[in-house]
Amino acid sequence: MSPAAAELVGYLGSALIVLSLTRTSILQLRLVGLAGSFTFAVYGLLIQAYPIVIVNVVIVMVHLFFLQKLLSKKKEFFTTLELNADSRYLAHFVRFHETDIENHQPGFSYEPRDNQVRAFILRDMVPAGLFIGRACDDGSVQVELDYVVPQYRDFKVAEYLYSDRSGLFAEKGRRRIWARPGSDIHVRYFERLGFQPTFIEGGPALMADLDAVVR
């Protein structure tokens, strides 16, 4: 391989390592970091810089060790914790994450009402997500806020939330969920879950029957 091509391999390895440090998901950090260290080890072989090879082979082994622990960990526990309208923790949670909420669901403002569905989604007893919705007269629920904290955005929270296991919807006769997403990110999120375009209460929306939501 020419020196110029070998140099490109080195740049690619460096870029992957830097990219891994920007990941909020531990799994993504490990996977991208593994690819970066492996690529950089190949670069070391190409230029016969064996200290670079040794260091990056060790880093590859470290990534593989922790990936094995991540992927073989015990089954995670999910549950919901329904909230009172005046919950102080709910108010603190929304205030703490308000910038990220605004980026994903612009225009959201928490206003307690009697017909609201409010719940934290707990993942191994840690508040991983917050759902706030309006219980409509026709038995459907309008999503007002469906927020997941960055480190838990692997769709497991969503799959649990919109399943019968969450106990928020089906057990109470609520089988249709609809939303008016305020950002492209949120549109893609609902579409991935199986929500379909519809027209409701005088405007366009995305709606799904719980039976059609991704499991």
Number of C-alpha atoms within 10 A of each C-alpha: 8 8 10 9 12 17 15 12 19 20 16 17 24 17 15 21 22 14 15 22 14 10 16 14 14 15 18 16 19 23 16 21 25 25 18 26 25 22 23 26 26 21 24 21 16 19 16 11 13 14 12 17 22 14 14 21 18 14 18 21 14 14 21 15 12 14 19 11 11 13 10 9 9 8 8 9 10 19 20 22 15 16 17 14 16 9 11 10 10 18 12 11 13 16 12 11 13 16 12 15 20 14 13 20 23 15 10 13 13 14 7 14 9 9 12 20 22 23 22 21 25 17 18 12 13 12 19 19 23 23 21 21 20 19 18 13 8 8 14 20 23 21 20 21 21 18 23 22 15 13 12 16 15 12 15 13 22 22 16 19 24 24 18 15 15 19 15 21 22 16 11 9 10 17 18 18 23 24 24 19 22 15 14 10 12 19 18 13 15 21 16 13 17 18 23 15 14 13 11 13 6 6 8 13 18 21 25 22 16 19 14 14 19 17 14
